[in-house]
């Protein structure tokens, strides 16, 4: 996936990589959240594994909210939400840039996958690669859409 991201020319290229990453990591779903210009809210800009109806219902997340998404953004640290027998877990990884945290990559996972070192490492690598695209036309196009 990282090589494909390095070659991304448009939104479709990024979407294909996120779909592949979700499959490889066995994620139920994956959402890329990017900050607004003022850094006050996060907006979901890419997803995989969720219906368009579900995505349309997602509200922006305030940086001050009490969620793993907001916490990972504020602290620039990965957050893990433990799942259970009936609930999925999550990994939320910040997208770090020279100017601060640009957003987060959130993965929804089953069966304790959120605690596996290989999943955490892979999600961190993917988020680092995605952070290089922030501000580049590929993601700027998605934010303004």
Buried (B, 14 or more C-beta within 10 A) or exposed (E): BBEBBEEBEEBEBBBBBBBEBBEEBEBBBBBBBBBEEEBEBBBBBBBBBBEEEEEEEEEEBBBEBEBBBBBBBBEEEBBBBEBEEEEBBBBBBBBBBEEEBBBBBBBBBEEEBBEBEEBBEBBBBBBBBBBBBBEEEBBEEBBEE
